[in-house]
Amino acid sequence: MNQPATAQTGETGRAAPALPHAAGTLWTTLGGILLGHTLSLWQGALLPDLVTPLDWLLGGATLMIMLGLALLGALGQAGRRTLVSLLIVVNAVFLLGRLSVALFVVATPERVVLDLATLMAWTLTVPMLEASMRTSAAARAAGAGMPLALLVLAVTFALTPQGARAGPVVWFGLAQLCLVCGTVYLSARVTLRLRRALRSTQASNQELARLALTDPLTGLGNRAALDAALEARVETGVPFVTLFLDLDGFKAVNDAHGHAVGDQLLGLVAERLRPLAAGGDLTRVSGDEFVLLLPLWPGADSVAEAAQAAARVVAALGSPFVLRTEPLHLSVSVGVSRFPEDGADGRALLLRADQAMYRVKRRGRGGLHLAGDTEEHPGLLPGAAPVLERPVLERDLRLALARGELQLAFQPICDLRSGRPLAAEALARWVHPASGSIGPDMFVPLAEACGLSGPLGDWVLRTALAEAARWPAAGLAGLTLCVNVSPGQLTQPGWPEAVGRALAESGLTPGQLQLDLTGDLADSSPALSAQVMALRSLGVRVGLDDFGAGLAALAHLGEVALSDLKIDRAYVRGLEASGGRPPLGQTVLQAVVALAAEHGLTLTAEGVETPAQRAALLALGCQRSQGFLFSPPVDATQLAATLRRLQQTAAGPP
């Protein structure tokens, strides 16, 4: 339920009928004024003794102007607001001019009384027109100035000889005209203000009603909107499906990147789900939970339709989200219930879908489940449940190498001062045929859990070495290849020998390869230390990735003979924190730079995104970095061009 869109549609619908009504009022007023001026000229023909040539000139000119305005309006050459403004100004001038002729030129009681009676209608017209429609500043000034202008005329007339000879009838008529004009003007202003206040109140009430049903973060409907939508759909009796969505790993995003990034991620999730809600209702009920209600075709296979709808949701959220130029991968747990099969009211349907979603969570997250499962009917949605079910992911991961679904991306590592590329890190990506891109944070732990870390690590190493072997032919000699390995891979028997054979097959020297350990050194063992020493004896560099992410890393750093350290991006990001004392990231980095210098370790800062971070790292003594400031990860086909660009643009100090 997209509340803002509904509100806008409603406002458009309410505004449209006002246009014909205003146009009708305009043409009625214009017709009445034309008739009035025609009668005024006819009056002059019937009473020639009371009419001067000045009256004929004033009345005729005004009538021609009115006819011209009517023609412009009929041809569409003047807008409604322009026509009304000109009507007010021209008729105000006519009113004051006609009364001035009666008082100061003809100056007979008969003419004055006749004009006072005739002009009473004109006195009513100007302020009422000004109050009923939006007009220009000149028109508003004409309406407001009418009572004052009449009063000035009356006072001026009183000071003339004609005024001194005027009888009570004349003065009574002038007083009545001034009083009526002032009263009408004040009434018109009050009416206008009341109308504006009413419109403002209506708009405020509508906005409050919209806000009461809207989630302020995503603009989707909230829990109250969901309850109303469920009730309305149940009352119609039309079958529909309820999808209860929960984002897996969202808390980790908040913890790692902060709540601001988490809020931004929720907004991006809402944007991806909106196109799926056509004809349905999409709401955010709490935290990272969303509910999608979609109609089902009467008589169709409700299970199959529910499966297709859930599969579209999984596909929409399967590709990575880019936040702060950093891709984030999420999975989603989806519980599904159908009306009327799984519940007769909204509360029951929502409860069953929620329970189904938690069945997915208990199975390991990332999947789909249908409410109402039994031993005979396990609740898996045909065609959709395999998308993110963990057992199926394990099976698909075993086949991914043969299918060619695994790919490598490379991110340059550059000299922090000049920007010259020094190395490139190989990053594994899995493009699942149903789920889209799956990041290593999901499939690498899965590979370790199901015993696939060995074959996966061998493929990454050999593929990366084969790619690096082509670099010299592309004019990119002297670069180091960095490959991530887990402690589980590294402690496999014969791993150093396998690395040596792979290097020999690729033609690279051991010094061109750096293996970066992922994980916490708290899990280090004598076997791990021995394998690292064996690799170092071959001439292979061994580093520690994401240093600082594990609390025990510093305490166990001396137990493993490392050559390189990579500072976790969290400390680099902390360099830009504000405050009266140095940020925590700066304090930690100062200690790590000193530690690396003392032990002869090469230090690389990860996640460098801004010139300010670059300058701060240089000031601390850090020499190498990787991050989006230099280049995002690129596929193998783009790597050579990216590295050449970095070489060509390498500069001096920033």
C-alpha positions as CSV (number, residue, x, y, z in Angstrom):
1,M,0.0,0.0,0.0
2,N,1.8,3.0,-1.2
3,Q,0.2,5.8,0.8
4,P,1.9,8.8,-0.7
5,A,0.8,7.8,-4.2
6,T,-2.8,7.4,-3.0
7,A,-2.8,10.8,-1.4
8,Q,-1.5,12.5,-4.5
9,T,-4.2,10.8,-6.6
10,G,-6.8,11.9,-4.2
11,E,-5.6,15.5,-4.3
12,T,-5.7,15.5,-8.1
13,G,-9.2,14.1,-8.1
14,R,-10.5,16.8,-5.7
15,A,-8.8,19.7,-7.6
16,A,-10.2,18.8,-11.0
17,P,-13.9,19.6,-10.4
18,A,-13.1,23.1,-9.2
19,L,-12.0,24.2,-12.7
20,P,-15.3,24.0,-14.5
21,H,-17.1,25.6,-11.6
22,A,-14.7,28.6,-11.6
23,A,-14.9,29.0,-15.4
24,G,-18.7,29.0,-15.1
25,T,-18.6,31.7,-12.5
26,L,-16.3,33.8,-14.6
27,W,-18.5,33.6,-17.7
28,T,-21.7,34.3,-15.7
29,T,-20.0,37.4,-14.1
30,L,-18.7,38.6,-17.5
31,G,-22.1,38.2,-19.1
32,G,-23.8,40.1,-16.2
33,I,-21.3,43.0,-16.5
34,L,-21.7,43.2,-20.2
35,L,-25.5,43.4,-19.8
36,G,-25.1,46.0,-17.0
37,H,-23.0,48.3,-19.2
38,T,-25.4,47.9,-22.1
39,L,-28.3,48.9,-19.8
40,S,-26.2,51.9,-18.6
41,L,-25.8,53.2,-22.1
42,W,-29.5,52.6,-22.8
43,Q,-30.3,54.6,-19.7
44,G,-28.3,57.5,-21.1
45,A,-30.4,57.4,-24.3
46,L,-33.6,57.5,-22.3
47,L,-32.4,60.3,-20.0
48,P,-30.3,62.7,-22.2
49,D,-30.6,65.6,-19.8
50,L,-28.7,63.7,-17.1
51,V,-25.9,62.3,-19.3
52,T,-22.9,64.1,-20.6
53,P,-20.5,63.2,-23.4
54,L,-18.0,62.1,-20.8
55,D,-20.5,59.5,-19.6
56,W,-20.8,58.2,-23.2
57,L,-17.1,58.0,-23.6
58,L,-16.6,56.3,-20.2
59,G,-19.4,53.8,-20.7
60,G,-18.6,53.1,-24.3
61,A,-14.9,52.5,-23.6
62,T,-15.7,50.2,-20.7
63,L,-18.2,48.2,-22.8
64,M,-15.6,47.8,-25.6
65,I,-13.0,46.6,-23.1
66,M,-15.5,44.1,-21.7
67,L,-16.3,42.8,-25.2
68,G,-12.5,42.5,-25.8
69,L,-12.0,40.5,-22.6
70,A,-14.8,38.2,-23.5
71,L,-13.3,37.6,-27.0
72,L,-9.8,36.9,-25.5
73,G,-11.3,34.5,-23.0
74,A,-13.3,32.7,-25.8
75,L,-10.2,32.4,-28.0
76,G,-8.1,31.1,-25.0
77,Q,-5.7,34.0,-25.3
78,A,-6.1,35.1,-21.6
79,G,-6.3,32.9,-18.5
80,R,-9.1,32.9,-16.0
81,R,-6.9,34.7,-13.4
82,T,-5.9,37.4,-15.9
83,L,-9.5,38.0,-17.0
84,V,-10.8,38.3,-13.4
85,S,-8.0,40.7,-12.5
86,L,-8.8,43.0,-15.5
87,L,-12.5,42.8,-14.8
88,I,-12.0,44.1,-11.3
89,V,-9.6,46.9,-12.2
90,V,-11.6,48.1,-15.2
91,N,-14.9,48.1,-13.3
92,A,-13.4,49.8,-10.3
93,V,-12.2,52.6,-12.6
94,F,-15.6,52.8,-14.2
95,L,-17.4,52.9,-10.9
96,L,-15.3,55.7,-9.5
97,G,-15.3,57.6,-12.8
98,R,-19.1,57.4,-13.2
99,L,-19.7,58.6,-9.6
100,S,-17.1,61.4,-10.1
101,V,-19.1,62.6,-13.2
102,A,-22.3,62.5,-11.2
103,L,-20.9,64.5,-8.3
104,F,-18.6,67.0,-9.9
105,V,-19.8,67.4,-13.5
106,V,-23.6,67.1,-13.6
107,A,-24.0,67.8,-9.9
108,T,-27.8,67.6,-9.9
109,P,-29.6,65.7,-7.1
110,E,-31.5,63.6,-9.6
111,R,-28.4,62.4,-11.4
112,V,-26.5,61.7,-8.1
113,V,-29.4,59.7,-6.7
114,L,-29.8,57.9,-10.0
115,D,-26.1,57.0,-10.1
116,L,-26.0,55.9,-6.5
117,A,-28.9,53.5,-7.1
118,T,-27.3,52.3,-10.4
119,L,-23.8,51.9,-9.0
120,M,-24.8,50.0,-5.9
121,A,-24.6,46.8,-8.0
122,W,-21.1,47.7,-9.2
123,T,-20.1,48.3,-5.7
124,L,-21.0,44.7,-4.8
125,T,-19.3,43.2,-7.8
126,V,-15.7,44.3,-7.4
127,P,-14.9,43.0,-3.8
128,M,-16.9,39.8,-4.3
129,L,-15.0,38.9,-7.5
130,E,-11.8,39.6,-5.7
131,A,-12.8,37.3,-2.8
132,S,-14.1,34.5,-4.9
133,M,-11.1,33.9,-7.2
134,R,-7.3,34.3,-7.0
135,T,-6.3,37.5,-8.7
136,S,-3.4,39.8,-9.2
137,A,-1.9,42.3,-6.8
138,A,-3.5,45.2,-8.7
139,A,-6.9,43.6,-8.6
140,R,-6.6,43.0,-4.9
141,A,-5.5,46.6,-4.4
142,A,-8.5,47.8,-6.4
143,G,-10.9,45.7,-4.3
144,A,-9.4,46.9,-1.0
145,G,-9.3,50.5,-2.2
146,M,-12.9,50.8,-3.2
147,P,-14.3,51.8,0.3
148,L,-11.5,54.3,0.8
149,A,-12.0,55.8,-2.6
150,L,-15.7,56.3,-2.1
151,L,-15.1,57.9,1.2
152,V,-12.5,60.3,-0.3
153,L,-15.1,61.2,-3.1
154,A,-17.7,61.9,-0.5
155,V,-15.5,64.1,1.6
156,T,-14.2,66.0,-1.5
157,F,-17.8,66.5,-2.7
158,A,-18.7,67.9,0.7
159,L,-16.1,70.6,0.3
160,T,-17.5,71.8,-3.1
161,P,-20.3,74.3,-3.6
162,Q,-22.4,71.4,-5.1
163,G,-21.9,69.5,-1.9
164,A,-23.0,72.4,0.2
165,R,-26.3,72.7,-1.8
166,A,-26.9,68.9,-1.8
167,G,-30.0,67.7,0.1
168,P,-30.3,64.9,2.6
169,V,-31.2,62.4,-0.1
170,V,-27.8,62.8,-1.7
171,W,-25.9,62.5,1.5
172,F,-28.0,59.6,2.7
173,G,-27.3,57.8,-0.6
174,L,-23.6,58.5,-0.4
175,A,-23.4,57.2,3.1
176,Q,-25.4,54.1,2.2
177,L,-23.0,53.5,-0.7
178,C,-19.9,53.8,1.4
179,L,-21.4,51.6,4.1
180,V,-22.5,48.9,1.8
181,C,-19.2,48.9,-0.1
182,G,-17.2,48.6,3.2
183,T,-19.5,45.9,4.6
184,V,-19.3,43.9,1.4
185,Y,-15.5,44.2,1.2
186,L,-15.1,43.1,4.8
187,S,-17.5,40.2,4.4
188,A,-15.7,39.1,1.2
189,R,-12.3,39.1,3.1
190,V,-13.8,37.1,6.0
191,T,-15.3,34.7,3.5
192,L,-12.0,34.3,1.7
193,R,-10.1,33.7,4.9
194,L,-12.6,31.2,6.1
195,R,-12.4,29.4,2.8
196,R,-8.6,29.3,3.1
197,A,-8.7,28.1,6.6
198,L,-11.2,25.3,5.6
199,R,-8.9,24.2,2.8
200,S,-5.9,24.3,5.1
201,T,-7.7,22.2,7.7
202,Q,-8.9,19.7,5.1
203,A,-5.3,19.4,3.8
204,S,-3.9,19.0,7.3
205,N,-6.5,16.3,8.1
206,Q,-5.7,14.4,4.9
207,E,-2.0,14.6,5.6
208,L,-2.5,13.4,9.2
209,A,-4.6,10.5,7.9
210,R,-1.9,9.7,5.4
211,L,0.8,9.8,8.0
212,A,-1.1,7.6,10.3
213,L,-1.0,4.9,7.7
214,T,2.5,5.5,6.3
215,D,5.9,4.3,7.4
216,P,8.0,7.5,7.5
217,L,11.3,5.7,6.5
218,T,10.2,4.0,3.3
219,G,7.0,5.7,2.4
220,L,5.2,2.4,2.4
221,G,2.1,1.5,4.4
222,N,2.7,0.7,8.1
223,R,1.1,-1.9,10.4
224,A,-2.2,0.0,10.6
225,A,-2.3,0.2,6.8
226,L,-1.7,-3.6,6.7
227,D,-4.5,-4.3,9.1
228,A,-6.9,-2.2,7.0
229,A,-5.8,-3.8,3.7
230,L,-6.2,-7.3,5.2
231,E,-9.7,-6.5,6.4
232,A,-10.7,-5.0,3.1
233,R,-9.4,-8.0,1.1
234,V,-11.0,-10.6,3.4
235,E,-14.4,-8.7,3.1
236,T,-14.3,-9.0,-0.7
237,G,-13.8,-12.7,-0.5
238,V,-11.4,-12.7,-3.4
239,P,-8.4,-15.1,-2.9
240,F,-5.1,-13.5,-2.2
241,V,-1.6,-14.5,-0.9
242,T,0.2,-13.0,2.0
243,L,4.0,-12.9,1.8
244,F,5.8,-12.2,5.1
245,L,9.4,-11.1,4.3
246,D,12.3,-10.8,6.8
247,L,15.8,-9.7,5.7
248,D,18.5,-12.0,6.8
249,G,21.6,-10.5,8.3
250,F,20.2,-7.0,8.5
251,K,21.3,-6.6,12.1
252,A,24.9,-7.3,11.0
253,V,24.6,-4.4,8.5
254,N,23.5,-2.0,11.2
255,D,26.3,-3.2,13.5
256,A,29.0,-3.0,10.8
257,H,27.9,0.1,9.0
258,G,25.7,2.0,11.3
259,H,21.9,2.7,11.5
260,A,22.1,5.4,8.8
261,V,23.3,2.9,6.2
262,G,20.7,0.4,7.5
263,D,17.9,2.9,7.0
264,Q,19.2,3.6,3.5
265,L,19.3,-0.1,2.8
266,L,15.6,-0.4,3.9
267,G,14.7,2.3,1.5
268,L,16.4,0.5,-1.4
269,V,14.6,-2.7,-0.5
270,A,11.3,-0.9,-0.6
271,E,12.2,0.5,-4.0
272,R,12.9,-3.0,-5.4
273,L,9.7,-4.4,-3.9
274,R,7.4,-1.6,-5.1
275,P,7.1,-2.8,-8.7
276,L,6.0,-6.2,-7.4
277,A,3.1,-4.6,-5.6
278,A,1.0,-3.7,-8.6
279,G,-2.6,-4.5,-7.8
280,G,-1.5,-5.4,-4.2
281,D,-0.5,-3.8,-0.9
282,L,3.1,-3.5,0.3
283,T,3.8,-2.5,3.9
284,R,6.7,-2.4,6.3
285,V,5.5,-3.7,9.6
286,S,8.6,-3.4,11.7
287,G,12.4,-3.3,11.5
288,D,13.4,-5.3,8.5
289,E,10.0,-7.0,8.1
290,F,7.8,-6.4,5.1
291,V,4.4,-7.8,4.1
292,L,3.2,-8.1,0.5
293,L,-0.5,-8.9,-0.3
294,L,-1.2,-10.0,-3.9
295,P,-4.5,-11.1,-5.5
296,L,-4.8,-14.7,-6.8
297,W,-6.7,-15.6,-9.9
298,P,-10.0,-17.4,-8.9
299,G,-9.8,-21.1,-9.9
300,A,-6.0,-21.0,-10.5
301,D,-3.5,-23.2,-8.7
302,S,-2.9,-21.0,-5.6
303,V,0.3,-22.9,-4.6
304,A,1.9,-22.3,-8.0
305,E,0.9,-18.7,-8.0
306,A,2.2,-18.1,-4.5
307,A,5.5,-19.8,-5.6
308,Q,5.8,-17.5,-8.6
309,A,5.1,-14.4,-6.5
310,A,7.6,-15.4,-3.8
311,A,10.2,-16.2,-6.5
312,R,9.9,-12.7,-7.9
313,V,10.5,-11.3,-4.5
314,V,13.6,-13.4,-4.0
315,A,14.9,-12.4,-7.5
316,A,14.3,-8.7,-6.8
317,L,16.4,-8.8,-3.6
318,G,19.0,-11.2,-4.9
319,S,21.4,-8.8,-6.5
320,P,23.7,-6.8,-4.3
321,F,22.8,-3.4,-2.9
322,V,25.3,-0.6,-3.4
323,L,25.7,1.6,-0.4
324,R,28.6,4.1,-0.1
325,T,30.0,2.5,-3.2
326,E,30.2,-0.8,-1.3
327,P,28.1,-3.8,-2.4
328,L,26.0,-5.5,0.3
329,H,24.4,-8.9,-0.3
330,L,21.2,-9.9,1.5
331,S,19.1,-13.0,1.6
332,V,15.4,-13.0,2.5
333,S,13.3,-15.4,4.4
334,V,9.7,-15.6,3.1
335,G,6.7,-17.1,4.8
336,V,3.5,-17.5,2.7
337,S,-0.1,-18.0,3.5
338,R,-3.2,-18.0,1.2
339,F,-6.8,-16.8,1.7
340,P,-9.0,-18.6,2.3
341,E,-7.0,-21.9,2.6
342,D,-4.8,-20.8,5.5
343,G,-7.0,-18.5,7.4
344,A,-10.5,-16.8,7.4
345,D,-9.4,-13.4,8.7
346,G,-6.4,-11.1,8.4
347,R,-5.0,-11.9,11.9
348,A,-4.9,-15.6,11.2
349,L,-3.3,-15.2,7.7
350,L,-0.6,-12.9,9.1
351,L,0.2,-15.3,11.9
352,R,0.4,-18.3,9.6
353,A,2.7,-16.4,7.2
354,D,4.9,-15.2,10.2
355,Q,5.2,-18.8,11.5
356,A,6.1,-20.0,8.0
357,M,8.8,-17.4,7.8
358,Y,10.3,-18.6,11.1
359,R,10.4,-22.1,9.8
360,V,12.8,-20.8,7.1
361,K,14.9,-19.1,9.8
362,R,15.2,-22.4,11.7
363,R,16.3,-24.2,8.6
364,G,19.2,-21.8,8.2
365,R,17.6,-18.7,6.7
366,G,17.3,-17.7,3.1
367,G,14.3,-19.5,1.6
368,L,10.6,-19.8,1.2
369,H,8.0,-21.7,3.2
370,L,4.2,-22.2,2.8
371,A,1.9,-22.2,5.8
372,G,0.0,-25.3,6.8
373,D,2.8,-27.8,6.3
374,T,2.5,-31.4,7.5
375,E,4.7,-34.5,7.2
376,E,3.0,-35.3,3.9
377,H,3.0,-31.6,2.7
378,P,6.3,-30.1,3.9
379,G,5.4,-26.6,2.8
380,L,8.0,-26.1,0.1
381,L,6.9,-24.0,-2.8
382,P,7.4,-25.8,-6.1
383,G,9.8,-23.9,-8.3
384,A,10.5,-21.2,-5.8
385,A,11.8,-22.9,-2.6
386,P,15.0,-24.1,-4.1
387,V,16.1,-20.5,-4.8
388,L,17.7,-20.0,-1.4
389,E,17.2,-23.2,0.5
390,R,20.5,-24.1,2.2
391,P,20.5,-27.8,1.1
392,V,19.9,-26.9,-2.5
393,L,22.6,-24.1,-2.2
394,E,25.1,-26.8,-1.1
395,R,24.1,-29.0,-4.1
396,D,24.3,-26.0,-6.5
397,L,27.7,-24.9,-5.1
398,R,29.1,-28.4,-5.8
399,L,27.9,-27.9,-9.4
400,A,28.9,-24.3,-9.8
401,L,32.4,-24.9,-10.9
402,A,31.4,-27.3,-13.6
403,R,28.6,-24.9,-14.7
404,G,31.0,-22.0,-15.0
405,E,28.9,-19.9,-12.5
406,L,31.9,-18.8,-10.4
407,Q,33.7,-15.7,-11.6
408,L,36.6,-13.6,-10.4
409,A,36.7,-9.8,-10.0
410,F,39.9,-7.9,-9.2
411,Q,40.5,-4.8,-7.2
412,P,43.7,-2.8,-7.6
413,I,46.0,-2.1,-4.6
414,C,47.8,1.2,-5.1
415,D,50.7,3.3,-3.8
416,L,48.8,5.6,-1.5
417,R,50.8,8.7,-2.4
418,S,51.1,8.4,-6.2
419,G,48.1,6.2,-7.0
420,R,50.4,3.8,-9.0
421,P,49.0,0.2,-8.9
422,L,51.2,-2.3,-7.0
423,A,48.9,-5.4,-6.8
424,A,45.4,-6.7,-7.5
425,E,43.2,-8.7,-5.2
426,A,41.2,-11.6,-6.6
427,L,37.6,-11.7,-5.3
428,A,35.3,-14.7,-6.0
429,R,31.7,-14.1,-7.2
430,W,29.0,-16.7,-7.7
431,V,26.3,-15.9,-10.2
432,H,23.5,-18.3,-9.3
433,P,21.0,-19.0,-12.2
434,A,18.0,-18.4,-10.0
435,S,19.2,-16.2,-7.1
436,G,21.5,-13.9,-9.0
437,S,24.8,-12.7,-7.6
438,I,25.7,-14.3,-4.3
439,G,28.6,-12.8,-2.4
440,P,31.5,-14.7,-0.8
441,D,30.2,-13.8,2.7
442,M,27.4,-16.3,2.0
443,F,29.0,-19.1,-0.1
444,V,32.5,-19.2,1.4
445,P,31.2,-20.2,4.9
446,L,28.9,-22.6,3.2
447,A,31.8,-24.1,1.3
448,E,33.7,-24.6,4.5
449,A,30.7,-26.1,6.3
450,C,30.1,-28.7,3.6
451,G,33.7,-29.5,2.8
452,L,34.0,-27.6,-0.5
453,S,36.6,-25.0,0.6
454,G,39.5,-27.1,-0.9
455,P,38.1,-27.4,-4.4
456,L,36.8,-23.8,-4.3
457,G,40.2,-22.5,-3.1
458,D,42.1,-24.4,-5.8
459,W,39.8,-23.0,-8.5
460,V,40.2,-19.4,-7.2
461,L,44.0,-19.8,-6.9
462,R,44.6,-21.4,-10.3
463,T,42.2,-19.0,-12.1
464,A,43.7,-16.0,-10.6
465,L,47.2,-17.2,-11.4
466,A,46.3,-17.8,-15.0
467,E,44.9,-14.3,-15.2
468,A,47.9,-12.7,-13.6
469,A,50.2,-14.6,-16.0
470,R,48.7,-12.5,-18.8
471,W,49.5,-9.2,-17.2
472,P,53.1,-8.8,-18.5
473,A,51.9,-9.3,-22.1
474,A,49.5,-6.4,-21.5
475,G,52.3,-4.2,-20.3
476,L,51.5,-4.7,-16.6
477,A,54.7,-6.4,-15.3
478,G,55.7,-6.2,-11.7
479,L,52.3,-6.5,-10.1
480,T,51.5,-8.8,-7.2
481,L,48.5,-11.0,-7.1
482,C,46.6,-11.2,-3.8
483,V,44.3,-14.2,-3.1
484,N,42.3,-14.7,0.0
485,V,42.5,-18.1,1.8
486,S,40.8,-19.3,4.9
487,P,42.7,-21.0,7.8
488,G,40.8,-24.2,6.8
489,Q,42.3,-24.1,3.3
490,L,45.7,-23.3,4.5
491,T,45.9,-26.1,7.0
492,Q,45.0,-28.8,4.4
493,P,47.8,-31.3,4.1
494,G,50.1,-30.5,1.1
495,W,48.7,-27.0,0.6
496,P,52.1,-25.3,0.3
497,E,53.2,-27.9,-2.3
498,A,49.9,-27.4,-4.2
499,V,50.6,-23.6,-4.3
500,G,54.1,-24.3,-5.6
501,R,52.8,-26.5,-8.4
502,A,50.2,-23.9,-9.4
503,L,52.8,-21.2,-9.5
504,A,55.0,-23.3,-11.7
505,E,52.2,-24.0,-14.1
506,S,51.3,-20.3,-14.4
507,G,54.9,-19.2,-14.9
508,L,54.7,-16.7,-12.0
509,T,57.5,-16.4,-9.5
510,P,56.5,-17.0,-5.8
511,G,57.3,-13.4,-5.0
512,Q,54.4,-12.3,-7.3
513,L,51.8,-14.1,-5.1
514,Q,50.4,-13.0,-1.7
515,L,48.0,-15.2,0.2
516,D,45.8,-13.2,2.7
517,L,44.4,-15.1,5.6
518,T,40.7,-14.4,6.4
519,G,39.4,-15.0,9.9
520,D,40.6,-14.5,13.4
521,L,44.1,-15.4,14.5
522,A,42.6,-16.5,17.8
523,D,42.0,-19.8,16.0
524,S,45.6,-20.1,14.9
525,S,47.3,-23.4,15.6
526,P,50.8,-24.9,15.3
527,A,49.7,-26.5,12.0
528,L,48.7,-23.1,10.7
529,S,52.0,-21.5,11.7
530,A,53.9,-24.4,10.1
531,Q,52.0,-24.0,6.8
532,V,52.7,-20.2,6.8
533,M,56.4,-20.9,7.4
534,A,56.4,-23.4,4.5
535,L,54.8,-20.8,2.2
536,R,57.2,-18.1,3.3
537,S,60.1,-20.5,2.6
538,L,58.8,-20.8,-1.0
539,G,59.0,-17.0,-1.4
540,V,55.2,-16.5,-1.2
541,R,54.0,-13.5,0.8
542,V,51.4,-14.3,3.5
543,G,49.2,-11.5,4.9
544,L,46.3,-11.1,7.3
545,D,43.1,-9.7,5.8
546,D,40.8,-7.3,7.8
547,F,43.3,-6.8,10.6
548,G,41.5,-5.4,13.6
549,A,38.1,-7.0,12.9
550,G,38.9,-9.8,15.4
551,L,39.6,-8.7,18.9
552,A,42.2,-11.4,19.4
553,A,44.2,-10.6,16.3
554,L,46.7,-8.4,18.0
555,A,47.4,-10.8,20.8
556,H,48.2,-13.7,18.4
557,L,50.0,-11.7,15.7
558,G,53.4,-12.8,16.8
559,E,52.5,-16.5,16.6
560,V,52.3,-16.5,12.7
561,A,55.2,-15.4,10.5
562,L,53.3,-12.9,8.4
563,S,54.7,-10.5,5.8
564,D,51.7,-8.2,5.3
565,L,48.7,-6.7,7.2
566,K,45.5,-5.3,5.7
567,I,43.8,-2.8,8.0
568,D,40.0,-3.4,8.3
569,R,37.9,-0.7,6.5
570,A,36.1,0.1,9.8
571,Y,39.2,2.0,11.1
572,V,39.7,3.8,7.8
573,R,36.1,4.9,7.9
574,G,36.6,6.2,11.4
575,L,39.3,8.6,10.3
576,E,36.6,11.1,9.4
577,A,34.8,11.1,12.7
578,S,34.4,14.5,14.3
579,G,35.2,15.5,17.9
580,G,37.6,17.3,20.1
581,R,40.1,14.5,20.3
582,P,41.6,12.2,17.6
583,P,39.1,9.6,16.2
584,L,39.4,6.0,17.4
585,G,40.5,5.0,13.9
586,Q,43.4,7.4,13.9
587,T,44.6,6.2,17.3
588,V,44.4,2.5,16.3
589,L,46.1,3.2,13.0
590,Q,49.0,5.1,14.7
591,A,49.6,2.0,16.8
592,V,49.3,-0.4,13.8
593,V,51.7,1.7,11.6
594,A,54.3,1.7,14.4
595,L,53.8,-2.1,14.9
596,A,54.1,-2.8,11.2
597,A,57.3,-0.7,11.0
598,E,58.9,-2.4,14.0
599,H,58.2,-6.0,12.6
600,G,58.9,-5.2,9.0
601,L,55.3,-5.8,7.8
602,T,53.9,-4.2,4.7
603,L,50.7,-2.3,5.6
604,T,47.7,-1.8,3.3
605,A,44.6,0.2,4.3
606,E,41.3,-1.2,2.9
607,G,38.2,0.8,2.0
608,V,39.8,4.1,1.1
609,E,37.0,6.1,-0.4
610,T,37.7,9.8,0.0
611,P,40.7,12.2,-0.5
612,A,40.4,13.1,3.2
613,Q,41.0,9.5,4.3
614,R,43.9,9.3,1.9
615,A,45.5,12.4,3.3
616,A,45.0,11.2,6.9
617,L,46.6,7.8,6.1
618,L,49.6,9.4,4.5
619,A,50.1,11.7,7.5
620,L,50.1,8.5,9.7
621,G,52.8,6.9,7.5
622,C,50.6,4.3,5.7
623,Q,52.0,3.6,2.1
624,R,49.5,1.3,0.4
625,S,45.7,1.2,0.0
626,Q,42.8,-0.2,-1.9
627,G,39.3,1.2,-2.2
628,F,36.8,2.9,-4.4
629,L,38.9,6.1,-4.4
630,F,41.2,4.3,-6.9
631,S,38.9,1.7,-8.4
632,P,36.0,-0.6,-7.5
633,P,36.4,-4.4,-8.2
634,V,36.3,-5.0,-11.9
635,D,36.0,-8.2,-13.9
636,A,39.0,-9.7,-15.7
637,T,38.1,-8.2,-19.1
638,Q,38.3,-4.6,-17.6
639,L,41.3,-5.1,-15.3
640,A,44.1,-4.4,-17.8
641,A,42.5,-1.1,-18.9
642,T,41.9,-0.1,-15.3
643,L,45.5,-0.8,-14.3
644,R,46.8,1.1,-17.3
645,R,44.6,4.0,-16.4
646,L,45.9,4.1,-12.9
647,Q,49.5,3.9,-14.2
648,Q,48.9,6.8,-16.5
649,T,47.3,9.0,-13.9
650,A,49.7,8.2,-11.1
651,A,50.6,11.5,-9.6
652,G,52.6,13.0,-6.8
653,P,51.3,13.9,-3.3
654,P,47.5,14.6,-3.1
